[in-house]
C-alpha cells in the first residue's frame, strides 16, 4: 500500500463552505474511493493560507485525483469548482508532495 500526499488551494472566503460540503460528502464518492483502493483519506486546512493538505493510502492503480474518467467524480469536481482552484476540466489543481519523513 502506498501513501500519497498532495496540496490544493481554496478560493478566499470559502473555508466554511468547503467544510460544509465535505461534512455532507456524497455516498457515491465514498463508495468510489473504496472500490478503487483509496483509504485512510484525510484533508487538512491551513486556515492562514487557504491551502489544503491531503494524504491517502492507495492499494489500487488510481488515487483520488486520477478518477476523472468516472461520471460521479466529474460531478463532484464540478460541484467543488466554485470554491477551489481548478483545472479546465474542473479537477482540483493538485500538487504532489514528496515524503521526506515517516514514523509508525
Phi, psi and omega in degrees: 000134181256142172258132179237148176224147178205163177240153178222174182223135174275155170284150181305139177081009186251010183300311182294321178294321177298315177299315182300313182295323180282338173291340180239035182305142184295136177303328180295327177290315178299320178294317178301314179301313180299313183296331183262006174088016176268126180218173177047050186264120177232147174233128179246149181244129169269103187294339179282332186242353186066017176277138175255136177243121182244143175221140181208156172260141183231123177247351178261201182265352183233142169263179186298333182275359180250020184255022183294348177279353181263129187303316181294327176292320177299318179295320178297314179299318178297321178298325183270348189299332182284348183241002181229160170284127187227163173278171180304333179270013181074000175292144179296141172291113181237133182248116179298145178245142179272135176283129179244348178200143174209139174223134175273000000 
